[in-house]
Amino acid sequence: MSTKFTTNSLATAEHRRRFSEIVGDQHVAVNRSLAELLPIGIGGVVEYFVTTTTSQQLVDVAKLAIELKMPYQVVAGATACLPSDVGFPGLIISNQADSIFFAEESRQVVVDSGVSNSTLVMSAANRSYGGIEFLTAIPGSIGGALATNAAYDGKTLRNQCLKEIVVFIPDTDGGKTMTVPITELPDTPYQRIFTSEAGFQPIILTARLQLAQLSQYEIFQRLKQLRSVVNANRGVTFSNFISDIPLFERRDLRLPKPPDGVRYSLKNPNILTIQRKKDVNGSAIRSFIEQVSRTLSNGSNTLDVRLTYLGYWPEDDEKHSTNAESL
């Protein structure tokens, strides 16, 4: 990628017009700071930022981006991404598709990928449908939980209740929508369904889940037990498994101190939270995470970083350059 954003004002106006035809002008932003657009409150300028509110809009915007040869990346809650200070030269699609359809006879639900995990849990609970309470301990959206096979206590949507997903698959002709059954999806927790980090990515549109008939009392008792985990997850999840290391080992390891504006969660050391009132530097956070990873790798532990680096990172250019010279 390049840090050079659109300078042709006619092209910019035309691209904005075409995106606006799909989602409405109020849902299109051009050359805006990601710090203003994402809940994390940090990040440089994004070339185009388009908010979609339906699965069809999500497909249409992705197809237009492919036609315009504009790299895109999809976010929903953006709880597991770290925006670059430099920015994102291309299109970020904010997936806010929020349809939830319950089939009462089969106790199944078809849910848009932009729906938050907690919203789905509560909507199901109000109908005495359960079996997905663990989702409240996973920050973010249904699409994010599916794409990363996110887990809590070994439970994932894939191994608990997923039946199938509907996915947009991009290609040079624009792309196609297809249904993918559970048997074709990976079963390992936190094994990503799609590995591409840039360019034209496959997009999860909807999921069909099988729910269980439970009493509301039982459901809310389960939610009560998860309350402390939910409270600990308020913030941005950057890394995991630090809490699996005994406290005395953590002290011996002398993990590096987080940069200004970042801290370990007091309740859960797996969580790093952003103090939004402070001036936080994305590159400093990434450097810190890499320092923690190196510190742990010097011992008998490893750090499983569950985080997408969003945008253009000069650090990556330096790494690729170094690697090329060493060949």
VENUR-V743452 format. One record per residue. N is the residue number from 1. PHI is phi in degrees with one decimal (none if undefined). NEAR is the number of other C-alpha atoms within 8 Angstrom. D_FIRST is the distance of its C-alpha to the first C-alpha in Angstrom with 1 decimal. Layout:
n | phi | near | d_first
N | PHI | NEAR | D_FIRST
N | PHI | NEAR | D_FIRST
//
This chain:
n | phi | near | d_first
1 | none | 4 | 0.0
2 | -123.6 | 6 | 3.7
3 | -82.6 | 9 | 6.8
4 | -80.4 | 5 | 8.7
5 | -94.3 | 9 | 10.3
6 | -57.7 | 8 | 12.9
7 | -114.1 | 5 | 15.7
8 | -80.0 | 6 | 17.9
9 | -64.5 | 7 | 20.4
10 | -67.9 | 6 | 22.0
11 | -64.6 | 8 | 18.9
12 | -60.8 | 10 | 18.2
13 | -62.8 | 8 | 21.9
14 | -68.3 | 8 | 22.0
15 | -63.1 | 8 | 19.2
16 | -62.1 | 11 | 20.8
17 | -59.8 | 9 | 24.1
18 | -70.9 | 8 | 23.1
19 | -65.4 | 14 | 21.7
20 | -65.3 | 12 | 24.9
21 | -62.5 | 8 | 27.1
22 | -89.4 | 9 | 26.1
23 | -115.8 | 14 | 26.1
24 | 96.0 | 9 | 27.9
25 | -60.9 | 10 | 26.7
26 | -69.0 | 7 | 27.3
27 | -105.2 | 10 | 24.6
28 | -123.2 | 14 | 21.8
29 | -123.4 | 9 | 20.1
30 | -124.7 | 9 | 17.8
31 | 49.8 | 9 | 16.0
32 | -114.4 | 12 | 17.9
33 | -75.1 | 11 | 17.8
34 | -63.8 | 14 | 17.1
35 | -61.0 | 11 | 20.1
36 | -85.9 | 9 | 22.2
37 | -99.5 | 8 | 21.0
38 | -110.8 | 9 | 21.0
39 | -59.8 | 8 | 24.2
40 | -64.2 | 10 | 22.8
41 | 77.5 | 10 | 22.8
42 | -136.8 | 13 | 19.9
43 | 123.3 | 14 | 16.2
44 | -84.0 | 13 | 14.5
45 | -81.8 | 12 | 13.9
46 | -103.4 | 16 | 12.6
47 | -67.3 | 13 | 12.3
48 | -134.4 | 12 | 14.6
49 | -131.7 | 13 | 16.8
50 | -120.2 | 13 | 19.4
51 | -99.2 | 11 | 22.3
52 | -109.5 | 14 | 24.2
53 | -117.3 | 11 | 27.7
54 | -137.6 | 11 | 28.7
55 | -64.4 | 11 | 27.4
56 | -65.0 | 6 | 27.8
57 | -60.5 | 11 | 25.6
58 | -59.1 | 13 | 22.9
59 | -66.2 | 9 | 23.2
60 | -64.2 | 9 | 23.4
61 | -66.6 | 11 | 20.4
62 | -62.9 | 10 | 18.3
63 | -63.5 | 11 | 19.9
64 | -66.3 | 10 | 19.2
65 | -61.8 | 12 | 15.4
66 | -64.0 | 13 | 15.7
67 | -59.8 | 8 | 17.9
68 | -83.2 | 6 | 15.5
69 | 56.8 | 6 | 12.6
70 | -110.0 | 10 | 10.8
71 | -56.7 | 12 | 9.0
72 | -133.6 | 14 | 11.5
73 | -141.4 | 11 | 13.0
74 | -102.8 | 9 | 16.7
75 | -130.4 | 9 | 18.7
76 | -124.8 | 12 | 22.4
77 | -76.0 | 9 | 24.1
78 | 57.1 | 10 | 20.9
79 | -84.8 | 10 | 23.3
80 | -124.5 | 11 | 21.3
81 | -135.3 | 10 | 17.8
82 | -115.8 | 10 | 16.8
83 | -72.9 | 13 | 14.5
84 | -72.5 | 15 | 12.5
85 | -67.6 | 11 | 14.3
86 | -73.0 | 11 | 11.4
87 | 122.8 | 15 | 10.7
88 | -129.7 | 15 | 8.7
89 | -82.2 | 14 | 7.0
90 | 154.1 | 11 | 8.8
91 | -119.4 | 15 | 12.1
92 | -106.7 | 13 | 14.0
93 | -101.7 | 14 | 17.4
94 | -89.0 | 11 | 20.2
95 | -86.6 | 13 | 22.7
96 | -115.1 | 11 | 26.2
97 | -61.3 | 12 | 28.1
98 | -130.4 | 11 | 31.4
99 | -77.7 | 8 | 34.0
100 | -132.2 | 10 | 36.4
101 | -120.3 | 7 | 39.2
102 | -97.7 | 8 | 42.0
103 | -96.9 | 8 | 44.3
104 | -61.2 | 6 | 47.5
105 | -67.5 | 4 | 49.4
106 | -96.3 | 6 | 46.9
107 | 58.0 | 12 | 45.5
108 | -107.8 | 11 | 41.9
109 | -135.2 | 12 | 39.1
110 | -108.2 | 11 | 36.2
111 | -127.2 | 12 | 33.5
112 | -67.9 | 16 | 30.2
113 | -69.2 | 15 | 27.2
114 | -83.3 | 13 | 26.7
115 | -70.0 | 16 | 30.1
116 | -71.8 | 10 | 30.3
117 | -57.9 | 13 | 32.2
118 | -66.5 | 8 | 34.9
119 | -63.5 | 8 | 35.5
120 | -63.8 | 10 | 36.1
121 | -58.9 | 13 | 38.4
122 | -71.3 | 8 | 40.5
123 | -63.1 | 8 | 40.7
124 | -69.1 | 10 | 42.0
125 | -61.1 | 12 | 44.4
126 | -65.6 | 8 | 46.0
127 | -107.2 | 6 | 47.0
128 | 64.4 | 11 | 48.2
129 | -108.2 | 14 | 45.3
130 | -138.7 | 13 | 43.9
131 | 95.0 | 9 | 42.4
132 | -123.0 | 10 | 39.0
133 | -59.6 | 10 | 39.9
134 | -57.5 | 10 | 37.7
135 | -61.7 | 11 | 34.7
136 | -65.2 | 12 | 35.7
137 | -88.6 | 10 | 34.8
138 | -113.7 | 13 | 31.2
139 | -65.0 | 11 | 29.1
140 | 110.0 | 13 | 26.9
141 | -110.1 | 13 | 27.1
142 | -60.3 | 12 | 28.6
143 | -60.7 | 14 | 25.3
144 | -66.1 | 11 | 23.8
145 | -62.8 | 13 | 27.0
146 | -73.6 | 11 | 27.0
147 | -61.6 | 11 | 23.4
148 | -102.0 | 11 | 23.9
149 | 52.9 | 16 | 27.6
150 | -60.8 | 13 | 28.3
151 | -133.1 | 12 | 31.8
152 | -137.3 | 10 | 34.7
153 | 55.4 | 4 | 37.7
154 | 79.5 | 6 | 36.6
155 | -96.3 | 9 | 36.5
156 | -128.6 | 11 | 33.6
157 | -59.6 | 13 | 33.6
158 | -62.0 | 12 | 33.5
159 | -95.7 | 8 | 36.6
160 | -111.2 | 9 | 38.5
161 | -151.6 | 11 | 38.4
162 | -72.1 | 12 | 35.6
163 | -105.9 | 11 | 36.8
164 | -166.4 | 11 | 33.8
165 | -128.9 | 13 | 30.5
166 | -108.6 | 12 | 29.2
167 | -127.5 | 13 | 25.6
168 | -91.7 | 13 | 23.4
169 | -108.1 | 11 | 21.9
170 | -75.1 | 14 | 19.2
171 | -153.6 | 7 | 19.6
172 | -66.6 | 6 | 19.3
173 | -89.5 | 5 | 22.4
174 | 119.7 | 10 | 21.1
175 | 130.7 | 10 | 22.3
176 | -142.9 | 8 | 25.5
177 | -103.2 | 8 | 27.2
178 | -143.2 | 8 | 29.2
179 | -95.3 | 8 | 31.4
180 | -116.1 | 10 | 30.8
181 | -73.2 | 9 | 34.0
182 | -58.4 | 10 | 34.2
183 | -65.7 | 4 | 35.2
184 | -99.0 | 6 | 31.8
185 | -109.0 | 9 | 29.9
186 | -63.7 | 7 | 29.6
187 | -108.9 | 8 | 32.3
188 | -80.2 | 6 | 31.1
189 | -54.4 | 10 | 30.4
190 | 64.3 | 9 | 26.7
191 | -90.8 | 9 | 25.7
192 | -63.8 | 9 | 22.7
193 | -70.3 | 10 | 23.4
194 | -118.9 | 7 | 19.8
195 | -101.9 | 5 | 17.6
196 | -65.1 | 6 | 14.2
197 | -102.6 | 6 | 11.8
198 | -152.8 | 8 | 9.1
199 | 87.0 | 9 | 9.4
200 | -105.4 | 9 | 13.1
201 | -95.0 | 12 | 15.2
202 | -61.1 | 9 | 19.0
203 | -128.9 | 8 | 20.7
204 | -74.3 | 12 | 24.1
205 | -99.6 | 13 | 26.3
206 | -142.4 | 13 | 29.7
207 | -135.6 | 14 | 31.8
208 | -110.5 | 12 | 35.6
209 | -119.9 | 11 | 37.4
210 | -99.9 | 11 | 41.0
211 | -99.7 | 12 | 42.6
212 | -110.0 | 8 | 45.9
213 | -83.1 | 8 | 49.0
214 | -133.1 | 9 | 49.7
215 | -74.2 | 8 | 51.8
216 | -62.1 | 10 | 50.1
217 | -60.1 | 6 | 51.9
218 | -64.4 | 8 | 50.4
219 | -62.1 | 13 | 46.9
220 | -73.7 | 9 | 47.1
221 | -66.8 | 8 | 48.7
222 | -62.9 | 9 | 45.7
223 | -65.0 | 10 | 43.4
224 | -62.2 | 7 | 45.7
225 | -67.3 | 7 | 45.2
226 | -89.5 | 11 | 41.4
227 | -57.5 | 8 | 41.6
228 | -65.4 | 7 | 41.1
229 | -68.1 | 8 | 38.0
230 | -60.7 | 11 | 36.6
231 | -63.0 | 7 | 37.4
232 | -68.4 | 12 | 35.7
233 | -85.4 | 13 | 32.5
234 | -72.4 | 8 | 32.3
235 | 140.1 | 10 | 29.1
236 | -111.5 | 12 | 25.7
237 | -83.6 | 15 | 26.0
238 | -108.0 | 12 | 23.7
239 | -148.8 | 14 | 25.7
240 | -136.9 | 12 | 28.9
241 | 80.0 | 9 | 31.9
242 | -61.2 | 9 | 32.8
243 | -69.4 | 10 | 35.9
244 | -73.8 | 5 | 36.9
245 | -86.6 | 9 | 37.6
246 | -53.4 | 7 | 41.1
247 | -57.2 | 7 | 41.4
248 | -66.5 | 6 | 43.2
249 | -68.6 | 8 | 40.4
250 | -60.3 | 10 | 37.8
251 | -66.2 | 8 | 40.0
252 | -67.3 | 6 | 40.3
253 | -68.7 | 9 | 36.6
254 | 54.2 | 6 | 36.1
255 | -59.2 | 8 | 32.8
256 | -62.2 | 7 | 30.8
257 | -77.5 | 5 | 31.3
258 | -60.9 | 9 | 28.5
259 | -69.9 | 9 | 26.9
260 | -55.4 | 7 | 28.3
261 | 87.2 | 11 | 28.0
262 | -129.6 | 12 | 27.7
263 | -150.3 | 10 | 30.7
264 | -70.4 | 11 | 31.9
265 | -61.6 | 11 | 33.7
266 | -67.2 | 6 | 37.4
267 | -94.2 | 5 | 38.3
268 | -146.3 | 10 | 35.6
269 | -68.7 | 10 | 33.8
270 | -73.7 | 13 | 31.2
271 | -108.7 | 15 | 29.8
272 | -108.6 | 14 | 27.9
273 | -113.0 | 12 | 28.5
274 | -94.1 | 11 | 26.9
275 | -91.0 | 9 | 29.5
276 | -65.9 | 9 | 28.0
277 | -80.9 | 5 | 30.4
278 | -104.4 | 7 | 28.9
279 | -81.9 | 7 | 25.9
280 | -104.8 | 11 | 23.6
281 | -106.3 | 8 | 20.5
282 | -62.8 | 12 | 17.8
283 | -64.9 | 8 | 17.0
284 | -65.9 | 8 | 20.8
285 | -66.2 | 11 | 21.1
286 | -62.3 | 8 | 18.6
287 | -60.1 | 8 | 20.4
288 | -61.9 | 12 | 23.6
289 | -60.7 | 9 | 22.8
290 | -67.8 | 8 | 22.0
291 | -65.5 | 9 | 25.2
292 | -60.8 | 11 | 27.2
293 | -60.9 | 10 | 25.9
294 | -66.3 | 8 | 26.9
295 | -61.0 | 10 | 30.2
296 | -68.7 | 12 | 31.1
297 | -68.8 | 10 | 30.2
298 | -73.2 | 7 | 32.7
299 | -104.8 | 7 | 35.3
300 | -104.6 | 6 | 36.1
301 | -116.9 | 8 | 33.5
302 | -131.5 | 7 | 30.0
303 | -108.8 | 12 | 27.6
304 | -93.8 | 7 | 26.1
305 | -84.0 | 7 | 22.9
306 | -105.2 | 10 | 22.5
307 | -152.8 | 10 | 19.4
308 | -102.6 | 8 | 15.9
309 | -86.0 | 8 | 13.3
310 | -96.4 | 9 | 11.8
311 | 106.5 | 10 | 8.6
312 | -97.3 | 12 | 6.4
313 | -120.1 | 8 | 8.9
314 | -56.7 | 6 | 9.7
315 | -57.2 | 6 | 12.3
316 | -68.5 | 7 | 10.3
317 | -62.0 | 8 | 9.4
318 | -64.5 | 8 | 13.1
319 | -65.5 | 8 | 14.3
320 | -64.6 | 8 | 12.7
321 | -64.2 | 8 | 14.1
322 | -62.6 | 8 | 17.4
323 | -63.1 | 8 | 17.7
324 | -64.4 | 7 | 17.2
325 | -69.7 | 6 | 19.9
326 | -87.5 | 5 | 22.2
327 | -77.4 | 4 | 22.4
//
